[in-house]
Amino acid sequence: MAKLKLEGSWREELKPVAAAQSRDPGRAGPAGEPNGQTSLRWGGDEAESRRLLYQQTHHYFRWAFVAVVAAVIVAFIAFGLTFLH
């Protein structure tokens, strides 16, 4: 339980370290330390959340595009039917 309490404070403390490690992985600290492991895990969590956000955004825009194309097709059909009446 104490580990979970410490992990939150380590994440705040290691945000700049994780950012520096992502830019220059050669300067990564020792991974055997508990706070070093938290830093590496936090960086992975951030990458995973960015990937999920990108995936959800891509899914939204794809279906929005399909909806726009369907609306244009329905509009052309409705416009064409006005001439038949």
C-alpha positions as CSV (number, residue, x, y, z in Angstrom):
1,M,0.0,0.0,0.0
2,A,2.9,2.4,0.8
3,K,4.3,1.7,-2.6
4,L,1.2,3.0,-4.3
5,K,1.3,6.2,-2.2
6,L,4.9,6.7,-3.1
7,E,4.3,6.0,-6.8
8,G,2.1,9.1,-7.2
9,S,4.8,11.4,-5.7
10,W,7.5,9.7,-7.7
11,R,5.5,10.3,-10.9
12,E,5.3,14.0,-10.2
13,E,9.0,14.1,-9.3
14,L,10.1,12.2,-12.3
15,K,8.0,14.0,-15.0
16,P,11.1,16.0,-16.2
17,V,13.3,12.9,-16.0
18,A,10.9,10.9,-18.1
19,A,10.7,13.7,-20.7
20,A,14.5,13.8,-20.8
21,Q,14.8,10.0,-21.2
22,S,12.3,10.0,-24.0
23,R,14.5,12.6,-25.8
24,D,17.8,10.9,-25.0
25,P,17.5,7.2,-24.0
26,G,21.3,6.9,-23.6
27,R,21.1,9.0,-20.4
28,A,18.5,6.7,-18.8
29,G,19.0,6.2,-15.0
30,P,19.3,2.8,-13.3
31,A,16.2,0.8,-13.9
32,G,16.7,-1.2,-10.7
33,E,15.6,1.6,-8.5
34,P,11.9,1.6,-7.6
35,N,11.5,5.3,-8.6
36,G,13.4,4.6,-11.8
37,Q,11.0,1.7,-12.6
38,T,8.1,4.1,-11.9
39,S,9.6,6.6,-14.4
40,L,9.8,4.0,-17.1
41,R,6.3,2.7,-16.4
42,W,4.9,6.2,-16.4
43,G,6.6,7.0,-19.8
44,G,4.9,3.8,-21.2
45,D,1.6,4.9,-19.7
46,E,1.9,8.3,-21.4
47,A,2.7,6.7,-24.8
48,E,-0.2,4.3,-24.4
49,S,-2.6,7.1,-23.7
50,R,-1.4,9.1,-26.7
51,R,-1.8,6.0,-28.9
52,L,-5.3,5.4,-27.7
53,L,-6.2,9.1,-28.2
54,Y,-4.9,9.0,-31.7
55,Q,-6.8,5.8,-32.4
56,Q,-10.0,7.2,-31.1
57,T,-9.6,10.4,-33.1
58,H,-8.9,8.5,-36.3
59,H,-12.0,6.4,-35.7
60,Y,-14.2,9.5,-35.1
61,F,-12.9,11.2,-38.3
62,R,-13.3,8.1,-40.4
63,W,-17.0,7.7,-39.4
64,A,-17.6,11.5,-39.7
65,F,-16.3,11.3,-43.3
66,V,-18.5,8.3,-44.0
67,A,-21.5,10.2,-42.6
68,V,-20.7,13.3,-44.8
69,V,-20.4,11.1,-48.0
70,A,-23.7,9.4,-47.1
71,A,-25.4,12.8,-46.6
72,V,-24.1,14.0,-50.0
73,I,-25.4,10.9,-51.7
74,V,-28.8,11.2,-50.0
75,A,-28.9,14.9,-51.1
76,F,-28.2,14.0,-54.7
77,I,-31.0,11.4,-54.7
78,A,-33.5,13.8,-53.1
79,F,-32.5,16.5,-55.6
80,G,-32.9,14.0,-58.5
81,L,-36.3,12.9,-57.2
82,T,-37.6,16.5,-57.3
83,F,-37.4,16.5,-61.1
84,L,-39.4,13.3,-61.4
85,H,-42.4,14.7,-59.6
